[in-house]
């Protein structure tokens, strides 16, 4: 038991190295100044986004702010990236909204904590390097789908529709509802939303330091307050934003709740892992640094365990805010910590003014968020790829929009795996060679001549991974042979690995041939394949003398067997 405990501690030390503690070893005043400036700017940038993401997710503005403050602090404090900025993001809006509608805020709290535990487990199991290789069509498919859903969710506030009933959750029903109430447009709200979109889109041409979202928020809030425009505001819908972090509360969990929320929690965990690691990779490309994937997952996990206890929602690495941090000189995780402190101070001292912000302004900001995350250029480019990639892209996209993000990721991954296996199967196989091996064969010793296969010998050449998808090819190839040879060579030099099904089929193939008094030789197996042959007992079945290093040695051994029969 003591040895196991020590082993666990050693594993945690190997995978958990927060970048903050590494960077503090060489920290100086100049670095702090750079982090201070960047942190203050990113904090201001994050303010309208945190509020907007909270509202769009079906919760209150406070939930978004609390998430940006607490999760932002913990992700920077415990994460594996120097410049990662964490908080609520647009990618989570769809899944959070669905959970809140079905299970309430308490259900969201439970699902987020469960997702946090999953992320910590992923980090401890060293899955960081694997998660980064999520198929690109799936990432583009669900990202584009999320963008469409976010846009469709903003239409009510974007147009200021004067309706009292709730907007349907279903995508098609939602747009039917909008069409039915199109005559109820509030043109003041629509004008404010359009102005917001134009400011956010065009402001970077004027100034790249001050965010256009903040400019739009300030200008529209002042205009609505001064001229008392008849539009809905945060205050009229949610009341005043509370100044401060609420006391921690723990959810009541039973097995039934746990069972129902397992799939949504898994989706939150996978989505958080993908987005945070993609953000960290983008940051590495911009800074020349190198993040620690598993540490990042653990930091993200802890943030998602702690944040909901204080009323927050799921959080992950935010690419746009991370890039803002880099562009403004952020050097270490201290910048991310300053960003969260900045948001806390704004919430404490200026939170009461947030109630004046028009809902149509936030809708305009979210429309631009949806546009920026839509990946429409990547989507269009992927449509020209292989039909398998297009199938994965479209299935993931339409399932995200029409059904559910959880279903989209599950089916997208399943389809991607099945289509990948089909590609492997198409490029793998078993070929029977009865006469000669080409002089172009890299394994043939004498490149100036062909390798002649002796009479009474045939060669089964396996190309590609020998796994369950191609294991039956041995039987198919053998059916096409009319004669029974004295020696059969199974050439494995192009086999990178064998799974249990492949090993079992090879064993049956050898057993059937031995019954027919046919000697089976195995040639060219690499180290991993040799290990599989030895563990399964195949080496003993054929005899170690019949395990040949290459095709030349196998041909010589076959000649020895045939000559001994003649003598």
C-alpha positions, 0 to 999 in steps of 0.5 A: 500500500505504501509503495502504491501511494509513493508511486501515485505521488511520483506520477502526480509530480511528473504530470503536474508542473504549473508554469507559474512556479517555473516562471517565478524563478526568474521573475523581475520588475520589467516582466511584472510591468508587462504582465500588469499592463496586459492583465488590466487590458485583458480584464477589461476585454473580458468584462462584456464577454463574461456578462454576455456568455453568462446570459446566453448560457441561460444563467445570470450575468453574475455567473459569467463574471464569477467564472471569469474571476475564479476560474481565470485565477485558478487556470493561470495559477495551476495551468501549464501555459505561460499566457493562457487566459481562462474563463467562460467561452462561447463554445460552452453556451450551447451545452450549458443552456441545454443543461440549465433548461433540462436540469436547472442550475443545480444540475449544471453545478453537478455536471461542471464538478463531474467534468472537472474531475474528469479533466483532472483524471485525463491529466493524471492519465497523461491524455493531454497529448492524445486529446490534441489530435481530435479529428479536424472535421469534428472540431470545425463541425461542432465549432461552426454548429455552435456558432449557428446556435449562438446566433439563432439564440440572439435573434430575440434580443437582437431585434428586441422582440416584444414577446412574453412566452419563452423562445423554443429550444428546438432550432427549427421551432425557434426560427418558426417562432421568430418568423411568427413574431417578426412584426413585434420588432423593437427598432430601437433595439435592432438599431443598437444591435446593428451599431454594436456589430459595426463598432466591434467589427470596425473599431480594430481599424481605429485602435487595437488596444482598447476592445471594440466590445467595451466601446460599444457597451459604453456608448450604447449604455450611455445613449440608452440612459441619457435618452431613456430609450425603450429597450430591455436592459440587464437590470429590467430582466435580471435586476442589479448585479450583486457586488461580491463572490457568494458563499460556497455551496455544495450540490445535493447529489444522488446516483440518479442525478449522477447517471443522468448528468454523466453524458453532459459532464463528459461533453463539457470535459472533452470540449474544455480539454479540446479548446484549452489545449488548442488555445495553448497550442495557438499561444505556443505558436505566437510566443515560441513557448511550449505548454504542458498539456497534462498540467493544463488539463489538471489546472482546468479540472481544478478550476471547474471543480471549484468555480461552480461551488461559488456559482460559476459555470464551466470554463476553459482556455479562451483563444481570443483573450489569450491572444489579446494577452500576448499582443499586449505583452503578457509574459507569465501566468501573473497576467492571467491572475491580474486579469481576474483581480481586475474583473473582481475590482470592477464587479465590486465597485462598478457592478451596479452600473452593469444593470444599465447595459442594453440586452441588444448590445450583448446580443450584438457582441455575441453575434460577432462572437458567433461570426468569429468562431464560425470557422466558415473559411475552414468549413468551406475548405473542408467541403473540397476534401475527401468524402469521408472528411466531408461526411464527418464535418456535415454530420457533426455540424447538423447534429450540433445545430438540430439535436445536441452537442453531446450527440454531435461529438459522440456520433462525430467521433464514432463516424470518424473512427469507423471511416478511419478504420475503413481507410486503414482496411483499404490500404491494408491487406494480404497478397499471395506471391508464388513466383518472384519478388520484385527487384524494387523490394527494399528488403531483397538483399541483391537489388540487381536481380529478382528473388525467385520463389522456389517450387513448392513455396508461396509467400503471404505478404501482409501490408499494413496493421494486422488488426481485426479489420483485415484479419480475415484476409488470410482466409480470402487469399488462401481460397484463391490458391488451388495447390497446397505448397510444402512451405508457406512464408508469412511476410510481416516486414510491413506490419507495424502492429498486431491486435488480438484478432490478428494474432488469433487469425494468424494462429488459426492459419498456422494451425490449419497449415500444420494439419496439412503438413505445410511448414509456416515461416514468419519473416521480417517481424519488428520488435513489437510484432515479435513480442505479440508472437511470443506472448501468444505462443505463435513462436513456439507453434512454428518453432524458433528456427522458422522465425526468420529475420527477412525474406532472404533468410526465409527463402533459404530456410524454405529451400533447406526444408524442401531439400531435406524432404528430397533427401 
